[in-house]
Amino acid sequence: MSNIEKIRYRLITSDKTLMDALKLMDKAAYKSLLVVDNLDLFSGIISIGDIQRAIIRNMSLDTRISDILRSNPKVALEDTSVQEIKDLMLEFRMEFIPVLDSTNRIIDVYLWEELFVKKNIPPKKQFNLPVIIMAGGVGSRLKPLTNVLPKPLIPIGEKTIIEEIFGRFGMYGCSNFYISVNYKAELIEYYLKNQNLPYQLSFFKEDKPMGTAGSLYLLNGRLNQTFFVSNCDILIEQDYSEILDYHKENKNEITIVTALKNYPIPYGTIETGENGQLLELIEKPEITFKINSGMYILEPNLLEEIPINQFFHITHLIEKVKARNGRIGAFPVSEKSWKDIGTWDEYKSKLV
C-alpha cells in the first residue's frame, strides 16, 4: 500500500468548509489534512492552527478551505533526501509531508509515525509556568463513585485524572502545581504525596465551597508570573505553548480556552419576514457554539481582584475584567479536543 493510500482518510478538497475540515480532523484524530483538487493533484495543507487563526479572526466555519490556504506550504520534491524531510518535519512539527513531482502531483507522503520513534509530535516550545488545578469540588455528576473517591483521584487507565493533567503540563516543562482542595482534601494530599511525582505540589484549602475561583485569593502574593488554571476533570488535546503564545501576543489578562460544540438540528428551519413571508428555508442546519472548556491563562495581577474569603466564580472575575475593559481572549479547540470527564458519558468513553 502506498503512503497516499494510507492517508486517504485525511484527504479533503478545497471547496469544503472549515467545519468539514474540523469534523474530519476529529474523526481521524489528527491535526492536519492534505488538500487535493482531485485524486493526486496537490492543492495545499490545512492544519488546526490555520482554522484556529480563522476563528480568532471571526471568520465563519462555513468559509471555504480555499479561502484560507497558505500560499507556500512546506513540501518535499522528488530529489529531497529523507534526512531533509525529517529536518523539515521536526522544525515545523508536521504530521506528514507530501512529495511532489514537477507537475504538482503527489507521488509519495512521509508520515511522522514512520520516521520517528516517538509517536507524539513534540511541543512547539517549553515553558515552566505555575499551574493551578481546581480540585475542591464534590463531583456530583460522577456520583456514586465520588462518594468513595474524590474526583481528582478517579482512575484513567493506570493513572488518576489529576496525574494525567500533571503529565500533560509536564510535557512542556511545568513542574510547579498549586492544588485547590476541599472535598476529601486529606485523601487527595495523602495519595499524591506518596506517589513520588517529579513535581512540586502545593496544596491550598478552602474551608467552605467558594466557587470556581474563590480560593485563588489564598495565592495572592505567592505568584508573580503568568499562570494556567485548569479544572480537575477536563483534558485538552492541544499544544499548550500555542495557547500561551496567543495569550502573550494579544496581551490578554485572561485567555479562555473554548471548545467548539456543534449541535445539529434534525428539522428544516424557516426564516420569515414581514407578514410571515418566507425568506429562507434551511434543511437540517447545524449550530456551533464556543463552550468554556475549564482551562484558562491568567496574569498574576488578577489575584488581587479575587475577594477575600467569598464565594466567587471565575466567570465573576471574567465579568469584572470585562467591565473595566481589560483584555480577555478566547482560544478555540475542536470539539473532540476537549474531554469533560466529569460526566459519566465522557468518563466511560475515555475508559473504552
Backbone torsions as a table, in degrees:
resi	resn	phi	psi	omega
1	MET	NA	129.6	179.3
2	SER	-75.2	159.9	179.8
3	ASN	-61.5	-33.3	178.8
4	ILE	-64.1	-32.6	176.5
5	GLU	-69.6	-35.2	-177.5
6	LYS	-64.1	-29.8	-177.2
7	ILE	-110.5	23.5	179.9
8	ARG	-58.4	-31.3	178.7
9	TYR	-75.2	-1.7	177.0
10	ARG	-115.5	20.5	175.8
11	LEU	-95.8	143.4	177.0
12	ILE	-148.6	150.5	180.0
13	THR	-94.8	154.9	-172.2
14	SER	-71.0	-12.8	178.8
15	ASP	-85.5	-5.9	177.5
16	LYS	-75.8	166.4	-176.4
17	THR	-94.7	168.8	176.1
18	LEU	-61.8	-35.9	176.8
19	MET	-64.1	-40.3	176.1
20	ASP	-59.2	-42.7	-179.3
21	ALA	-65.3	-42.6	178.9
22	LEU	-60.7	-44.2	-179.4
23	LYS	-63.4	-41.2	179.7
24	LEU	-67.7	-39.2	176.6
25	MET	-61.3	-44.3	179.3
26	ASP	-64.2	-40.3	-179.5
27	LYS	-66.1	-41.9	-177.7
28	ALA	-84.8	-11.4	-178.4
29	ALA	60.6	39.6	174.9
30	TYR	-130.2	166.6	-173.9
31	LYS	-108.8	5.0	178.5
32	SER	-149.8	153.9	-178.2
33	LEU	-131.2	151.5	176.2
34	LEU	-93.1	122.3	-177.3
35	VAL	-96.1	125.3	-177.4
36	VAL	-129.1	150.1	176.2
37	ASP	-88.3	-31.8	169.7
38	ASN	-144.8	-154.4	-171.1
39	LEU	-55.3	-42.0	-173.9
40	ASP	-140.5	15.8	178.0
41	LEU	-93.3	117.4	-174.3
42	PHE	-70.3	133.5	176.0
43	SER	-117.6	-31.6	179.2
44	GLY	163.9	-173.3	176.0
45	ILE	-129.4	133.1	175.7
46	ILE	-118.0	130.7	-178.2
47	SER	-114.3	166.0	175.9
48	ILE	-60.6	-32.6	178.0
49	GLY	-63.1	-39.3	177.1
50	ASP	-60.2	-43.9	-178.6
51	ILE	-69.5	-40.3	178.7
52	GLN	-61.4	-42.4	178.6
53	ARG	-64.3	-36.4	178.0
54	ALA	-66.0	-41.8	179.1
55	ILE	-64.7	-42.6	179.1
56	ILE	-61.9	-32.5	175.8
57	ARG	-79.3	5.6	176.9
58	ASN	69.9	28.5	175.0
59	MET	-79.4	146.6	-178.9
60	SER	-71.5	149.0	175.0
61	LEU	-72.3	-7.2	173.3
62	ASP	-85.2	-2.5	178.3
63	THR	-61.1	139.9	178.0
64	ARG	-70.9	145.5	177.3
65	ILE	-57.4	-38.3	-178.0
66	SER	-58.5	-25.0	-177.7
67	ASP	-76.6	-15.4	-178.1
68	ILE	-123.1	4.2	-178.3
69	LEU	-61.8	137.0	176.1
70	ARG	-69.1	145.7	-174.9
71	SER	-78.4	-27.4	-176.5
72	ASN	-130.6	68.2	179.1
73	PRO	-68.1	156.6	179.9
74	LYS	-77.6	122.2	178.9
75	VAL	-137.0	168.2	174.2
76	ALA	-111.9	153.2	176.6
77	LEU	-108.7	172.5	-175.3
78	GLU	-56.5	-33.3	-176.9
79	ASP	-96.2	8.2	177.7
80	THR	-74.4	129.6	-178.9
81	SER	-74.8	160.2	178.2
82	VAL	-62.3	-38.0	178.9
83	GLN	-64.3	-40.8	177.0
84	GLU	-63.5	-38.2	178.0
85	ILE	-64.2	-44.1	178.6
86	LYS	-62.8	-40.3	178.8
87	ASP	-62.8	-42.3	177.9
88	LEU	-61.9	-46.0	-177.6
89	MET	-64.9	-38.0	177.8
90	LEU	-67.7	-46.0	-176.8
91	GLU	-63.2	-41.7	-175.0
92	PHE	-106.2	8.7	173.9
93	ARG	52.3	55.8	-175.3
94	MET	-96.6	132.9	177.6
95	GLU	-69.9	-30.3	177.9
96	PHE	-155.1	164.1	174.8
97	ILE	-141.4	125.0	179.2
98	PRO	-81.0	149.6	175.3
99	VAL	-107.9	124.9	-174.0
100	LEU	-113.1	148.8	171.5
101	ASP	-93.2	-173.3	-174.7
102	SER	-67.8	-15.6	179.7
103	THR	-101.1	11.6	178.1
104	ASN	73.5	19.0	176.4
105	ARG	-89.2	146.9	-179.3
106	ILE	-83.3	118.4	-180.0
107	ILE	-107.0	-13.8	177.3
108	ASP	-165.9	163.8	174.6
109	VAL	-140.3	130.3	174.8
110	TYR	-99.3	131.8	-178.2
111	LEU	-105.2	143.3	-179.6
112	TRP	-55.0	-47.9	-173.5
113	GLU	-67.0	-15.0	177.4
114	GLU	-90.4	-23.0	-175.6
115	LEU	-99.6	-19.8	-173.3
116	PHE	-125.9	144.8	-179.2
117	VAL	-67.2	-45.7	178.8
118	LYS	-76.8	123.3	-175.2
119	LYS	-72.9	-30.8	-178.2
120	ASN	-86.6	135.6	176.9
121	ILE	-70.5	131.7	-177.6
122	PRO	-65.4	155.0	178.2
123	PRO	-60.0	157.4	178.7
124	LYS	-59.8	-40.9	178.8
125	LYS	-157.2	164.5	177.9
126	GLN	-98.0	152.3	173.2
127	PHE	-156.0	149.4	178.0
128	ASN	-123.6	82.9	180.0
129	LEU	-110.1	153.2	177.4
130	PRO	-62.8	147.2	176.6
131	VAL	-126.3	124.8	176.6
132	ILE	-102.6	128.9	178.1
133	ILE	-114.5	121.5	-178.8
134	MET	-85.8	102.7	-171.9
135	ALA	-124.5	28.9	-175.1
136	GLY	-97.6	-5.1	-174.5
137	GLY	-73.2	162.3	-178.7
138	VAL	-77.9	-26.9	-177.9
139	GLY	74.6	43.3	-174.7
140	SER	-62.3	-27.1	-179.4
141	ARG	-72.0	-13.3	-179.6
142	LEU	-111.8	15.6	174.3
143	LYS	-66.8	146.3	10.3
144	PRO	-89.3	-0.2	-178.2
145	LEU	-57.2	-40.3	-177.0
146	THR	-78.2	-2.3	169.2
147	ASN	-69.4	-24.2	-178.5
148	VAL	-102.5	-51.3	-178.2
149	LEU	-109.6	138.3	171.3
150	PRO	-67.8	149.2	-174.4
151	LYS	-51.8	-41.4	-178.8
152	PRO	-61.9	-20.4	-176.2
153	LEU	-101.4	7.4	176.4
154	ILE	-68.0	134.2	-173.3
155	PRO	-74.1	142.0	169.5
156	ILE	-126.6	101.0	-173.7
157	GLY	64.9	-126.7	-179.2
158	GLU	-93.5	3.1	179.9
159	LYS	-119.5	170.2	169.3
160	THR	-91.1	166.7	179.7
161	ILE	-57.5	-45.9	-175.3
162	ILE	-68.1	-33.3	176.5
163	GLU	-67.8	-34.6	175.7
164	GLU	-62.3	-40.8	177.8
165	ILE	-66.0	-44.5	175.4
166	PHE	-52.7	-48.8	-175.4
167	GLY	-63.1	-37.8	-179.5
168	ARG	-66.9	-42.5	176.6
169	PHE	-72.1	-33.1	179.4
170	GLY	-61.3	-27.2	177.4
171	MET	-59.1	-25.5	-177.0
172	TYR	-97.2	-1.0	-179.8
173	GLY	101.1	2.1	180.0
174	CYS	-71.6	131.5	-177.2
175	SER	-132.2	-7.8	-178.5
176	ASN	-110.5	113.0	-178.0
177	PHE	-118.1	131.1	176.0
178	TYR	-110.4	123.1	-171.0
179	ILE	-116.8	116.4	177.3
180	SER	-84.6	119.5	-175.5
181	VAL	-124.5	156.7	173.8
182	ASN	-155.6	-71.4	-179.3
183	TYR	-67.7	123.6	-178.8
184	LYS	51.9	41.5	-176.1
185	ALA	-60.3	-41.2	-176.7
186	GLU	-62.9	-38.7	-179.8
187	LEU	-67.0	-41.4	178.4
188	ILE	-61.9	-48.5	-178.8
189	GLU	-63.1	-44.5	-178.4
190	TYR	-60.8	-47.6	-178.1
191	TYR	-61.5	-51.8	-174.3
192	LEU	-67.2	-35.9	-179.7
193	LYS	-69.4	-17.5	-179.3
194	ASN	-102.9	11.8	-179.5
195	GLN	-97.6	-4.3	-178.6
196	ASN	52.6	46.6	-179.4
197	LEU	-75.1	147.0	-176.7
198	PRO	-84.1	41.5	-177.3
199	TYR	-133.8	159.9	172.1
200	GLN	-91.9	114.5	-177.4
201	LEU	-107.8	127.2	176.6
202	SER	-122.9	125.3	-178.8
203	PHE	-102.2	137.8	171.6
204	PHE	-133.4	132.9	-167.5
205	LYS	-112.3	131.8	171.1
206	GLU	-89.5	134.9	-177.1
207	ASP	-78.6	-13.6	178.9
208	LYS	-150.7	158.6	177.1
209	PRO	-58.2	126.1	-173.2
210	MET	-125.1	19.5	179.1
211	GLY	83.9	-176.7	-173.7
212	THR	-79.2	-4.8	178.8
213	ALA	-142.3	-4.9	-174.2
214	GLY	-58.2	-36.9	-177.1
215	SER	-73.1	-11.1	-177.5
216	LEU	-65.2	-18.5	179.1
217	TYR	-61.5	-24.0	-179.8
218	LEU	-68.9	-14.3	179.1
219	LEU	-99.3	-1.0	179.6
220	ASN	-60.8	124.4	-177.8
221	GLY	92.3	-9.8	-179.0
222	ARG	-99.1	-19.2	-179.9
223	LEU	-118.6	134.7	-179.9
224	ASN	-130.1	20.8	177.8
225	GLN	-143.2	164.9	177.1
226	THR	-50.7	141.5	-179.9
227	PHE	-142.2	157.1	175.1
228	PHE	-94.3	149.5	170.1
229	VAL	-127.2	133.9	178.6
230	SER	-137.5	137.3	166.7
231	ASN	-63.2	159.4	-175.5
232	CYS	-90.4	7.2	-177.1
233	ASP	-128.2	20.6	179.5
234	ILE	-126.5	147.2	175.6
235	LEU	-126.1	134.1	-178.6
236	ILE	-117.4	122.0	176.5
237	GLU	-93.3	89.2	-175.4
238	GLN	-164.0	149.7	173.8
239	ASP	-71.9	108.5	-175.7
240	TYR	-62.6	-27.2	179.8
241	SER	-66.9	-27.3	176.8
242	GLU	-71.4	-36.6	175.3
243	ILE	-64.7	-42.5	179.4
244	LEU	-63.6	-41.7	177.6
245	ASP	-59.5	-45.0	178.2
246	TYR	-59.7	-44.9	-179.3
247	HIS	-59.3	-47.0	-177.1
248	LYS	-71.0	-45.6	-176.8
249	GLU	-62.1	-30.9	-179.2
250	ASN	-96.4	3.4	178.2
251	LYS	52.9	42.7	179.8
252	ASN	-76.2	147.8	168.6
253	GLU	-86.1	-34.7	175.8
254	ILE	-133.5	136.2	168.0
255	THR	-120.3	126.1	177.6
256	ILE	-99.5	125.4	172.5
257	VAL	-80.9	120.2	-177.5
258	THR	-111.4	143.0	176.4
259	ALA	-105.9	136.5	176.8
260	LEU	-77.8	121.5	-179.1
261	LYS	-115.8	121.3	-173.5
262	ASN	-105.1	128.9	179.3
263	TYR	-120.9	108.3	176.1
264	PRO	-77.7	137.7	175.7
265	ILE	-100.7	119.1	-171.5
266	PRO	-80.9	22.3	-179.5
267	TYR	-134.4	160.6	169.7
268	GLY	-75.2	134.0	179.1
269	THR	-105.3	150.5	-174.2
270	ILE	-126.0	132.7	173.1
271	GLU	-111.9	134.0	-177.8
272	THR	-123.5	159.8	178.5
273	GLY	-116.2	-147.2	-178.1
274	GLU	-60.1	136.9	-179.5
275	ASN	60.4	26.2	176.4
276	GLY	71.0	18.1	-179.2
277	GLN	-73.7	135.7	-177.5
278	LEU	-63.9	127.2	174.2
279	LEU	-100.9	-43.9	-176.3
280	GLU	-158.1	141.8	173.4
281	LEU	-120.0	121.0	-178.1
282	ILE	-115.4	121.5	-176.8
283	GLU	-83.8	118.8	175.8
284	LYS	46.5	62.9	-179.6
285	PRO	-71.9	167.4	174.8
286	GLU	-122.2	137.8	179.0
287	ILE	-112.9	132.8	-178.9
288	THR	-117.9	130.7	177.1
289	PHE	-117.1	156.9	169.2
290	LYS	-95.1	117.4	-176.2
291	ILE	-99.7	138.9	174.5
292	ASN	-67.6	115.5	-172.3
293	SER	-80.5	-23.5	-175.9
294	GLY	100.3	10.9	173.0
295	MET	-122.3	141.2	-175.7
296	TYR	-143.5	160.1	165.2
297	ILE	-120.5	132.3	-177.6
298	LEU	-128.6	153.1	171.4
299	GLU	-90.1	147.1	-171.2
300	PRO	-65.1	-25.3	179.9
301	ASN	-61.5	-22.3	-178.1
302	LEU	-69.0	-20.4	178.2
303	LEU	-62.3	-26.3	178.3
304	GLU	-71.8	-16.1	-178.0
305	GLU	-95.6	1.0	176.1
306	ILE	-84.4	122.2	-180.0
307	PRO	-65.0	147.7	-176.3
308	ILE	-76.2	123.7	172.3
309	ASN	55.4	41.7	177.7
310	GLN	-128.0	151.8	174.7
311	PHE	-65.5	126.8	-171.4
312	PHE	-157.9	119.2	177.4
313	HIS	-88.0	157.8	176.6
314	ILE	-66.3	-25.9	175.1
315	THR	-67.0	-30.2	174.5
316	HIS	-65.1	-40.6	177.9
317	LEU	-64.5	-42.3	179.0
318	ILE	-60.3	-44.4	178.3
319	GLU	-64.6	-36.5	179.8
320	LYS	-64.8	-44.8	178.8
321	VAL	-67.0	-40.6	179.4
322	LYS	-62.0	-39.0	-177.4
323	ALA	-64.7	-28.5	177.8
324	ARG	-99.8	17.0	176.1
325	ASN	64.7	30.3	172.6
326	GLY	-72.1	158.8	-176.6
327	ARG	-84.5	121.9	178.2
328	ILE	-126.5	123.3	-179.5
329	GLY	-111.5	160.5	177.2
330	ALA	-128.0	119.7	-179.8
331	PHE	-104.4	119.0	-174.3
332	PRO	-88.1	142.7	168.8
333	VAL	-125.7	160.5	-177.0
334	SER	-71.1	164.7	-174.0
335	GLU	-56.5	-45.4	-176.2
336	LYS	-87.3	1.1	173.1
337	SER	-85.0	-2.7	178.0
338	TRP	-118.8	122.7	177.0
339	LYS	-119.6	115.0	176.7
340	ASP	-95.8	87.8	-174.1
341	ILE	-85.4	15.4	172.0
342	GLY	-82.0	0.4	175.4
343	THR	-113.1	152.6	-177.2
344	TRP	-59.5	-45.1	-176.1
345	ASP	-61.3	-46.0	-179.9
346	GLU	-68.5	-38.7	-179.6
347	TYR	-62.9	-44.8	179.7
348	LYS	-65.1	-38.8	-179.6
349	SER	-68.1	-30.0	178.0
350	LYS	-71.0	-31.4	-178.9
351	LEU	-77.0	-26.6	-176.3
352	VAL	-69.1	NA	NA
